[in-house]
Amino acid sequence: MIPLVALGAGAGLGCWLVVRSLSPRPARLDLVLHQLGRPGLSAAEPSRPQRWPSGWLATVAARLLHPGLADPKRDQQLRLVGRSADRHALDKLVGAAGACAAVGLAGSGLALMGVAPPAAVLVVVALGAGVGGFALPDALLAEEADRRRRGFRHALSSYLDLVNVILAGGGGIETALHAAADAGGGWAFAAIRQALDRARLTNRTPWDTLGQLGAEIGVEELRELAASVALAGSHGARIRQSLAAKADSLRGHQVAETEAAAEAATERMTIPVAVLLFGFLVFVAYPAIHQITSVSSTPLR
């Protein structure tokens, strides 16, 4: 009777834990306050849950790799994608360990099949795979950061158009900045709204916080926009023409990048065709080459 009660209690506790883990919970106050200082995220748009544990294991990984992770460019990329340095350090260690383990498992499988390679070869391959797995998170991080910067530039051109429309309607520069930011959606507009709200709360000018945001995420176009808006706010210069020109310049760069990406994709499409052609040539030429080599190797009588 007691074992049945214990099993029932354990099953009930497990079901309760599953329901508890799947049920939505309010965000912790410390996480929300931490998100307020990160570009690209806002309190209304919380970050996605971490796939890897962010507790003691990630902290140990970060301490093991420090000061190897002390890179300003990597820190900027981490802030842009909303990822902590501990999480990135853990990804690097897991990638290296997983690559080495995969090579070890492959070697064990080959040994079971009776075609085991030499131990020195396995060690060299494992070391190479470990180095590749260790460097892979950096490459993925840089790719994701570049993608988010391109998305921010696309959103920035739309933001400039909205600012121009509001300025054409007789609105002031600060009113245009805030109203245009409130009209858009997505993480880029959320980052701009967050910078403008921070300027309002800290009694700073909006162009100062916009310039700081551009420096934090590595978007030079936003820093140039902040300089232009600062000129208008400080000296009363005409800003509509410069903003329109900057929006056109952004769209021109986007069109050029799109055309370059399309051409690169077209060139990559020729690789499978070339591989298939090479395989076909090998398939056709192999019988003739085999016949020629077999005849030449036959001794004359």
NUZADREN-364365 format. One line per field, with one value per residue (C-alpha): residue number from 0; residue in three letters; y, z, x. Coordinates in Angstrom, 1 decimal, padded with zeros to 4 digits. Layout:
REM residues N
i = [NUM / ...] $
aa = [ALA / ...] $
y = [Y / ...] $
z = [Z / ...] $
x = [X / ...] $
***
This chain:
REM residues 301
i = [0 / 1 / 2 / 3 / 4 / 5 / 6 / 7 / 8 / 9 / 10 / 11 / 12 / 13 / 14 / 15 / 16 / 17 / 18 / 19 / 20 / 21 / 22 / 23 / 24 / 25 / 26 / 27 / 28 / 29 / 30 / 31 / 32 / 33 / 34 / 35 / 36 / 37 / 38 / 39 / 40 / 41 / 42 / 43 / 44 / 45 / 46 / 47 / 48 / 49 / 50 / 51 / 52 / 53 / 54 / 55 / 56 / 57 / 58 / 59 / 60 / 61 / 62 / 63 / 64 / 65 / 66 / 67 / 68 / 69 / 70 / 71 / 72 / 73 / 74 / 75 / 76 / 77 / 78 / 79 / 80 / 81 / 82 / 83 / 84 / 85 / 86 / 87 / 88 / 89 / 90 / 91 / 92 / 93 / 94 / 95 / 96 / 97 / 98 / 99 / 100 / 101 / 102 / 103 / 104 / 105 / 106 / 107 / 108 / 109 / 110 / 111 / 112 / 113 / 114 / 115 / 116 / 117 / 118 / 119 / 120 / 121 / 122 / 123 / 124 / 125 / 126 / 127 / 128 / 129 / 130 / 131 / 132 / 133 / 134 / 135 / 136 / 137 / 138 / 139 / 140 / 141 / 142 / 143 / 144 / 145 / 146 / 147 / 148 / 149 / 150 / 151 / 152 / 153 / 154 / 155 / 156 / 157 / 158 / 159 / 160 / 161 / 162 / 163 / 164 / 165 / 166 / 167 / 168 / 169 / 170 / 171 / 172 / 173 / 174 / 175 / 176 / 177 / 178 / 179 / 180 / 181 / 182 / 183 / 184 / 185 / 186 / 187 / 188 / 189 / 190 / 191 / 192 / 193 / 194 / 195 / 196 / 197 / 198 / 199 / 200 / 201 / 202 / 203 / 204 / 205 / 206 / 207 / 208 / 209 / 210 / 211 / 212 / 213 / 214 / 215 / 216 / 217 / 218 / 219 / 220 / 221 / 222 / 223 / 224 / 225 / 226 / 227 / 228 / 229 / 230 / 231 / 232 / 233 / 234 / 235 / 236 / 237 / 238 / 239 / 240 / 241 / 242 / 243 / 244 / 245 / 246 / 247 / 248 / 249 / 250 / 251 / 252 / 253 / 254 / 255 / 256 / 257 / 258 / 259 / 260 / 261 / 262 / 263 / 264 / 265 / 266 / 267 / 268 / 269 / 270 / 271 / 272 / 273 / 274 / 275 / 276 / 277 / 278 / 279 / 280 / 281 / 282 / 283 / 284 / 285 / 286 / 287 / 288 / 289 / 290 / 291 / 292 / 293 / 294 / 295 / 296 / 297 / 298 / 299 / 300] $
aa = [MET / ILE / PRO / LEU / VAL / ALA / LEU / GLY / ALA / GLY / ALA / GLY / LEU / GLY / CYS / TRP / LEU / VAL / VAL / ARG / SER / LEU / SER / PRO / ARG / PRO / ALA / ARG / LEU / ASP / LEU / VAL / LEU / HIS / GLN / LEU / GLY / ARG / PRO / GLY / LEU / SER / ALA / ALA / GLU / PRO / SER / ARG / PRO / GLN / ARG / TRP / PRO / SER / GLY / TRP / LEU / ALA / THR / VAL / ALA / ALA / ARG / LEU / LEU / HIS / PRO / GLY / LEU / ALA / ASP / PRO / LYS / ARG / ASP / GLN / GLN / LEU / ARG / LEU / VAL / GLY / ARG / SER / ALA / ASP / ARG / HIS / ALA / LEU / ASP / LYS / LEU / VAL / GLY / ALA / ALA / GLY / ALA / CYS / ALA / ALA / VAL / GLY / LEU / ALA / GLY / SER / GLY / LEU / ALA / LEU / MET / GLY / VAL / ALA / PRO / PRO / ALA / ALA / VAL / LEU / VAL / VAL / VAL / ALA / LEU / GLY / ALA / GLY / VAL / GLY / GLY / PHE / ALA / LEU / PRO / ASP / ALA / LEU / LEU / ALA / GLU / GLU / ALA / ASP / ARG / ARG / ARG / ARG / GLY / PHE / ARG / HIS / ALA / LEU / SER / SER / TYR / LEU / ASP / LEU / VAL / ASN / VAL / ILE / LEU / ALA / GLY / GLY / GLY / GLY / ILE / GLU / THR / ALA / LEU / HIS / ALA / ALA / ALA / ASP / ALA / GLY / GLY / GLY / TRP / ALA / PHE / ALA / ALA / ILE / ARG / GLN / ALA / LEU / ASP / ARG / ALA / ARG / LEU / THR / ASN / ARG / THR / PRO / TRP / ASP / THR / LEU / GLY / GLN / LEU / GLY / ALA / GLU / ILE / GLY / VAL / GLU / GLU / LEU / ARG / GLU / LEU / ALA / ALA / SER / VAL / ALA / LEU / ALA / GLY / SER / HIS / GLY / ALA / ARG / ILE / ARG / GLN / SER / LEU / ALA / ALA / LYS / ALA / ASP / SER / LEU / ARG / GLY / HIS / GLN / VAL / ALA / GLU / THR / GLU / ALA / ALA / ALA / GLU / ALA / ALA / THR / GLU / ARG / MET / THR / ILE / PRO / VAL / ALA / VAL / LEU / LEU / PHE / GLY / PHE / LEU / VAL / PHE / VAL / ALA / TYR / PRO / ALA / ILE / HIS / GLN / ILE / THR / SER / VAL / SER / SER / THR / PRO / LEU / ARG] $
y = [000.0 / 002.4 / 001.9 / 002.6 / 005.8 / 006.9 / 006.2 / 008.1 / 011.0 / 011.0 / 010.9 / 013.7 / 015.8 / 015.2 / 016.3 / 019.4 / 020.3 / 019.8 / 022.0 / 024.6 / 024.8 / 025.2 / 027.8 / 031.4 / 033.4 / 037.1 / 038.4 / 038.8 / 042.5 / 042.2 / 040.7 / 043.5 / 046.1 / 044.5 / 044.5 / 048.2 / 048.8 / 046.5 / 047.7 / 045.8 / 044.6 / 046.4 / 045.6 / 045.1 / 042.6 / 040.3 / 038.1 / 034.5 / 031.9 / 030.6 / 027.1 / 026.5 / 026.9 / 030.3 / 029.4 / 028.1 / 026.1 / 029.1 / 031.2 / 028.5 / 028.5 / 032.3 / 032.2 / 029.5 / 031.4 / 034.8 / 036.9 / 035.1 / 036.6 / 040.2 / 041.5 / 044.9 / 043.8 / 040.5 / 042.4 / 044.7 / 041.7 / 040.1 / 043.2 / 043.5 / 039.9 / 040.1 / 037.3 / 037.2 / 036.5 / 033.5 / 031.9 / 032.5 / 031.0 / 028.0 / 027.6 / 027.6 / 024.9 / 022.8 / 023.1 / 022.0 / 019.1 / 018.0 / 018.0 / 016.0 / 013.6 / 013.2 / 012.3 / 009.8 / 008.2 / 008.0 / 006.3 / 003.8 / 003.0 / 002.5 / 000.2 / -001.9 / -002.2 / -003.4 / -000.3 / 001.6 / 004.4 / 005.0 / 006.6 / 009.5 / 010.3 / 010.2 / 012.6 / 015.1 / 015.0 / 015.4 / 018.4 / 019.9 / 019.3 / 020.7 / 023.9 / 024.2 / 023.6 / 026.2 / 028.8 / 028.0 / 030.1 / 033.2 / 032.8 / 032.3 / 035.3 / 037.5 / 036.3 / 037.0 / 040.4 / 041.4 / 040.2 / 042.3 / 045.3 / 045.0 / 044.7 / 047.8 / 049.8 / 048.7 / 049.9 / 053.1 / 054.1 / 053.7 / 055.6 / 058.5 / 058.6 / 058.8 / 061.6 / 063.5 / 063.1 / 064.5 / 067.3 / 068.2 / 068.3 / 071.1 / 069.0 / 069.8 / 067.7 / 066.0 / 065.4 / 063.9 / 061.6 / 060.3 / 059.9 / 058.1 / 055.7 / 055.0 / 054.3 / 051.3 / 047.8 / 045.3 / 045.2 / 048.1 / 050.6 / 049.2 / 050.0 / 053.6 / 054.0 / 052.8 / 055.3 / 058.1 / 057.2 / 057.0 / 060.5 / 061.7 / 060.1 / 061.2 / 064.7 / 064.3 / 065.3 / 062.5 / 062.8 / 062.0 / 058.7 / 057.9 / 058.4 / 056.2 / 053.5 / 053.7 / 053.3 / 050.4 / 048.4 / 049.4 / 051.2 / 054.3 / 055.5 / 056.1 / 058.1 / 060.2 / 060.7 / 061.8 / 064.3 / 065.8 / 066.0 / 067.6 / 070.2 / 071.0 / 071.1 / 073.3 / 075.7 / 075.5 / 074.1 / 072.8 / 069.0 / 067.7 / 067.7 / 066.0 / 063.3 / 062.6 / 062.3 / 060.0 / 057.8 / 057.6 / 056.7 / 053.9 / 052.5 / 052.7 / 050.7 / 048.2 / 047.7 / 047.2 / 044.7 / 042.8 / 042.6 / 041.4 / 038.7 / 037.6 / 037.4 / 035.4 / 033.0 / 032.6 / 031.7 / 029.2 / 027.5 / 026.5 / 024.5 / 021.5 / 021.4 / 021.4 / 018.6 / 016.5 / 017.1 / 016.0 / 012.8 / 012.1 / 012.5 / 010.2 / 007.6 / 007.8 / 007.8 / 005.2 / 002.1 / 003.3 / 004.3 / 001.0 / -000.9 / 001.0 / 000.5 / -003.2 / -003.8 / -001.9 / -003.8 / -007.2 / -008.8 / -009.6 / -013.3] $
z = [000.0 / 000.9 / -002.4 / -004.3 / -002.4 / -003.0 / -006.7 / -006.9 / -005.0 / -007.3 / -010.4 / -009.1 / -008.3 / -011.7 / -013.4 / -011.2 / -012.1 / -015.9 / -015.7 / -013.6 / -016.1 / -019.0 / -017.5 / -018.3 / -015.4 / -015.0 / -015.8 / -012.9 / -012.0 / -012.1 / -015.7 / -016.8 / -015.3 / -017.0 / -020.4 / -020.1 / -020.6 / -023.6 / -027.2 / -029.4 / -026.5 / -024.4 / -021.4 / -023.6 / -025.8 / -023.4 / -024.6 / -025.5 / -022.9 / -022.9 / -024.3 / -022.2 / -018.4 / -017.3 / -013.8 / -012.3 / -015.4 / -017.7 / -015.0 / -014.7 / -018.5 / -018.6 / -015.9 / -017.7 / -021.0 / -019.4 / -020.6 / -023.9 / -024.3 / -023.5 / -027.0 / -027.5 / -030.9 / -029.5 / -026.6 / -029.0 / -031.0 / -027.8 / -026.8 / -030.2 / -030.2 / -026.6 / -025.4 / -022.2 / -022.2 / -019.9 / -022.4 / -025.3 / -023.3 / -022.5 / -026.2 / -027.1 / -024.6 / -025.5 / -029.2 / -028.6 / -026.3 / -028.7 / -031.7 / -029.9 / -028.6 / -032.2 / -033.5 / -030.7 / -031.4 / -035.1 / -034.3 / -032.1 / -034.8 / -037.3 / -034.8 / -034.4 / -038.2 / -038.3 / -040.1 / -037.1 / -038.2 / -036.3 / -032.9 / -034.0 / -036.8 / -034.5 / -032.0 / -034.8 / -036.2 / -032.7 / -032.0 / -035.3 / -034.7 / -031.2 / -032.6 / -035.2 / -032.6 / -030.3 / -033.1 / -034.6 / -032.0 / -032.9 / -036.6 / -035.8 / -033.5 / -036.1 / -038.8 / -036.5 / -035.5 / -039.2 / -040.0 / -037.2 / -038.3 / -041.8 / -040.4 / -038.3 / -041.4 / -043.2 / -040.3 / -040.0 / -043.6 / -042.9 / -039.6 / -041.5 / -044.0 / -041.1 / -039.5 / -042.8 / -043.1 / -039.6 / -040.2 / -043.4 / -041.4 / -039.2 / -036.3 / -034.3 / -034.4 / -031.1 / -031.7 / -035.1 / -033.5 / -030.8 / -033.1 / -035.8 / -033.3 / -031.8 / -035.3 / -036.1 / -034.8 / -034.5 / -032.4 / -034.2 / -033.5 / -030.0 / -029.6 / -030.9 / -028.6 / -025.7 / -026.5 / -026.8 / -023.5 / -021.8 / -023.0 / -021.6 / -018.2 / -017.9 / -019.2 / -022.1 / -025.7 / -028.0 / -030.4 / -027.7 / -026.8 / -030.5 / -031.1 / -028.1 / -029.5 / -032.9 / -031.2 / -029.1 / -031.9 / -034.5 / -037.0 / -038.3 / -040.1 / -036.8 / -035.5 / -038.6 / -038.1 / -034.5 / -035.7 / -038.2 / -035.7 / -033.2 / -035.8 / -036.3 / -032.6 / -031.8 / -034.7 / -036.3 / -039.6 / -042.2 / -041.6 / -043.9 / -047.0 / -045.2 / -043.7 / -047.1 / -048.7 / -045.9 / -046.3 / -050.1 / -049.4 / -047.0 / -049.6 / -052.3 / -050.0 / -049.3 / -053.0 / -053.7 / -050.8 / -052.1 / -055.7 / -054.3 / -052.2 / -055.3 / -057.4 / -054.7 / -054.5 / -058.3 / -058.2 / -055.4 / -057.4 / -060.0 / -057.4 / -057.3 / -061.1 / -061.3 / -058.7 / -060.7 / -063.9 / -062.3 / -061.0 / -064.4 / -066.1 / -063.5 / -064.1 / -067.8 / -067.9 / -065.2 / -067.3 / -070.1 / -067.6 / -065.8 / -069.1 / -070.2 / -066.9 / -066.8 / -070.3 / -069.7 / -066.5 / -068.2 / -068.9 / -072.5 / -073.4] $
x = [000.0 / 002.8 / 004.6 / 001.4 / 000.9 / 004.4 / 004.1 / 000.9 / 002.3 / 005.4 / 003.2 / 001.0 / 004.1 / 005.6 / 002.3 / 002.1 / 005.7 / 005.0 / 001.9 / 003.8 / 006.7 / 004.3 / 002.0 / 002.9 / 004.4 / 005.1 / 008.5 / 010.9 / 011.5 / 015.3 / 015.1 / 012.8 / 015.1 / 018.1 / 016.3 / 015.7 / 019.4 / 019.8 / 019.2 / 016.8 / 014.7 / 012.0 / 009.9 / 006.9 / 008.9 / 010.8 / 013.6 / 013.1 / 013.8 / 017.3 / 017.8 / 020.9 / 021.0 / 022.1 / 023.0 / 026.2 / 027.2 / 027.2 / 029.0 / 031.7 / 032.1 / 032.4 / 035.1 / 037.0 / 037.1 / 037.8 / 039.6 / 039.2 / 035.8 / 037.0 / 036.3 / 034.5 / 033.2 / 031.8 / 030.3 / 028.6 / 027.2 / 026.0 / 024.2 / 022.6 / 021.2 / 020.2 / 022.5 / 024.6 / 028.4 / 027.8 / 025.4 / 027.9 / 030.7 / 028.6 / 027.7 / 031.4 / 032.3 / 029.3 / 030.2 / 033.8 / 032.8 / 030.0 / 032.3 / 035.0 / 032.3 / 030.9 / 034.4 / 034.8 / 031.4 / 032.2 / 035.6 / 033.9 / 031.3 / 034.1 / 035.9 / 032.8 / 032.7 / 036.3 / 037.7 / 039.1 / 041.4 / 044.7 / 044.5 / 046.7 / 044.3 / 041.3 / 043.1 / 044.0 / 040.4 / 038.9 / 041.2 / 040.2 / 036.5 / 036.8 / 038.4 / 035.7 / 032.9 / 034.6 / 034.6 / 031.2 / 029.2 / 031.3 / 030.5 / 026.8 / 026.8 / 028.4 / 025.9 / 022.9 / 024.3 / 024.8 / 021.2 / 019.8 / 021.8 / 020.4 / 016.9 / 017.5 / 018.6 / 015.5 / 013.4 / 015.4 / 014.6 / 010.9 / 011.3 / 012.9 / 010.1 / 007.6 / 009.6 / 009.5 / 005.8 / 005.2 / 007.6 / 005.8 / 002.6 / 004.0 / 005.1 / 008.2 / 011.4 / 010.9 / 007.2 / 008.1 / 010.7 / 008.4 / 005.3 / 007.2 / 008.7 / 005.2 / 003.8 / 006.1 / 006.5 / 009.3 / 012.4 / 014.1 / 011.2 / 011.1 / 014.8 / 014.2 / 011.3 / 013.3 / 016.1 / 013.6 / 011.9 / 015.3 / 016.1 / 012.8 / 013.3 / 017.0 / 016.3 / 018.6 / 018.1 / 016.7 / 019.6 / 022.1 / 020.4 / 019.9 / 023.6 / 024.4 / 022.1 / 023.8 / 027.2 / 026.0 / 024.6 / 027.1 / 024.8 / 026.6 / 023.5 / 021.8 / 024.7 / 024.6 / 020.9 / 021.5 / 024.1 / 021.7 / 018.9 / 021.2 / 022.1 / 018.4 / 017.6 / 020.6 / 020.9 / 017.4 / 018.7 / 016.4 / 016.3 / 013.7 / 015.9 / 018.8 / 016.5 / 014.9 / 018.4 / 019.5 / 016.4 / 017.1 / 020.7 / 019.6 / 017.2 / 020.0 / 022.3 / 019.6 / 018.9 / 022.6 / 022.9 / 019.8 / 021.2 / 024.6 / 022.9 / 020.9 / 024.0 / 025.8 / 022.9 / 022.9 / 026.6 / 026.0 / 023.4 / 026.0 / 027.9 / 025.5 / 025.4 / 029.2 / 029.3 / 026.7 / 028.7 / 031.9 / 030.2 / 028.8 / 032.2 / 033.7 / 030.9 / 031.4 / 035.2 / 035.9 / 035.2 / 037.5 / 040.3 / 039.9 / 040.2 / 043.2 / 045.0 / 044.1 / 045.5 / 048.7 / 049.3 / 048.9 / 052.3 / 053.1 / 053.6] $
***
